[in-house]
Structure formats: structure tokens, C-alpha cells
Amino acid sequence: MTLSAHETKSTMPSDDQALSPFHLAVQVHDIEIARKFYGELLGCPEGRSAASWVDFEFFGHQFVCHLNSAMSGHSIHYNKVDGHGVPVPHFGIVLTMNRWEELAERLKANGVEFEIAPYIRFAGEPGEQGTMFFFDPSGNAIEIKGFHNMDSLFAT
């Protein structure tokens, strides 16, 4: 299929298709600390595991923490977005606004230090969204977004 310069091919599923879960694996310096952070704090159910890795259901997706006890930190690049330094690389999830607000409150109540505190981007515009950035205990950057209307996820 050839697309003109003004056409794009959507990767969003049609109404009769389900979203495919993604699989992501990251390094962590301590499996038990990862279990507490992802399992207890973020509420991600644990799946299969071994001594050197653990699977989590990350909001419907397969997320794996692999042990690298020799980790000395990540090289993080920061990209300016809305006057904030956004850590790159990062991963995350898009939630409904209610779930995003609930998670933001739980993270605040548990003393999570935000790299970018929860705030609303594009207020009153197409693509209005809540966003927050924080790091897991091994230095993996996470962004959680919240939308009132999921149809506006790719709004321009």
C-alpha cells in the first residue's frame, strides 16, 4: 500500500478488533524491590517468574523485569516538552482520567517523587490529557497519561 504525503495508515483497531497487548522488558537492580513497586504500589498482578525475572500484568500488557544486579544506572536524555524535561527513554500506559487521577493520588500518598508532577496538557484543546512522569527504583522512566475521551488519543 502506498500512501500520499497527506495520508496516514492508522494502526488503531476497528470497532470489531481488540487492542493487542504489548510486551516490554526492562532491567531492574533488585527483583524484590521491583515486586513491591510494580506489584504493590502500582497494583500490577504478578505472573510467571524465576529467580532472575518476573512478569507483571501492566494494565493489560505483559511487562517483564529482568534482574541486572550490576546496574549502575541508566543514561537518560531529557527532551523539552511544555517547558519540562521529559526523560527519554520512557514507557507507560494511557488510562481513563478517573483511573489516572486515582493512581496519581496513590503515588502521592506513597511518597513517589515525580520527575514531572501530574498536570493537564492541552487543556480545552483536542488531545487534552493528564500526564505524570516518575522513575521506578531502578531508574526506568514511566509516563502515565489520562484521557476523558480515548478517541482523542491521536487528536491533532
N, C-alpha and C positions, 0 to 999 in steps of 0.2 A: 504494500500500500504506500503510495506516495502522497505526501501532504504538502499543500502550498505553504508559503511563508506565514499565512494568516490562519491556517487551520492547525488544530492540535488533536491528537488522539487521546481521549480520556481513558484513564486506567481505572476509573471508578466503575463498580459493578452496576449492571442494570437492576431494576427493581426485583427481578426474579433470580438474582445471583447474590450469594453471601460474600462478605469480605473474607479474604484468605488471611489466616493468621501469619504474622511474620515470625521469624526465628532470629534471635540475636544472642551472641555470646560475647561476654566481656571478661576481663581479668579482674580478680579480687585478691587482696593480700591475705584474707582470712575468711574461710568458709563460714564459721560460726557467726562472725560479725555480719557477713552478708545475709545469713538466715534471719538474724534479728532485724536488720534494716529492711530487707525486701519482704520477708515473711511476716514479721510482727508489725513494724511501723507502717509499711505501705499496704499490708494486708494481702499479699500475693501468696496463694496456696502453693505449697511445695509439691513437686512431682518426684520423678526419679532422682537418685543421687548416688554418689560414690564418695570416697574419701577426698577426691580432688575436684569434684564438680557437683553442682546442684541445679536442677531445673525448677523454675517458678512459672506459674501462670501469671503473666504480667498483663492484667486486664484483657484476658482472652488470647494472649500471644505467648509463644514459647521463648522464655528468657533464661539463659544459662550463665551461671557464674563459674568460671574456671579458676582454680587456685594457682596463683603465682606468688608464692611466699617471698620471692626475691624482689618483688615490685619496689621500685624506689620512687614511684610517682609517674604521672603522665605529662607529656608535653602538650599543653593546652594553648591554643591560639584563641585570641579574642577578636571578634568582628563587631564593629559598631552597628547597632540597630536601635533606633529610637533613643539615641544617647546612652545606651547601655553597652557594656562589653559582654557580648554573647559568647560563651565558651564553645569552641569547636575542637574536636567533635563532641556531639551530644546526641542523645536519643530521648524518646519519651512516648507519650500517649496523648490522644485527644479524647476528652471526656465531655459529658454534658456539663453545663455550667453548674448545676446543683452538685454533681459529684466533684467537680473541680473545687468549688467553694468548701465542701466538706473536707476534702483532702488538704487543702491549704490550711484550714483551721487545725486539723490533726497534726500537721507538720509543725505549725507554730507552737501548739500546746506541748509538743515533744522537744522543743528547743532546736529544731533543724535550722541551721544557718543558711539563709538564702543567698545565692550569688546575685540573683535579681528577684526581689520580693514580689509576691503576687500583685499584678496590676492588670488593667484593661487596656488593650491596644485597639486602635481603630474605633474608638467609642462613637456610636451613632453612624458608622460607615459600613459599607459591605465588608464582610470578614471580621466584624467585631469579635474579639476573643480575649479571654483571660489567659495570662501566661505567668509562669514562675520557673526559675532555674535554681537548682541546688546540686550538690555533689553527694554521691554515696561515700561511705567510709574509705573506699579505695581510690577515690578521686575521679570516678566516672561521672560526667556531667549529664544531668537529666533535665528535660523541659517537659512540663505538664501544661497542656492547653485546655481551655474550656470554651465551649460554644453554646449559645442559646439555640442556635439553628445549625445543625450539622450540614445542611445544604449550602451554607456559606463558607465551608472549609476552604474551597478553592476560589472564592469570590475575588474579582479584580476591581 
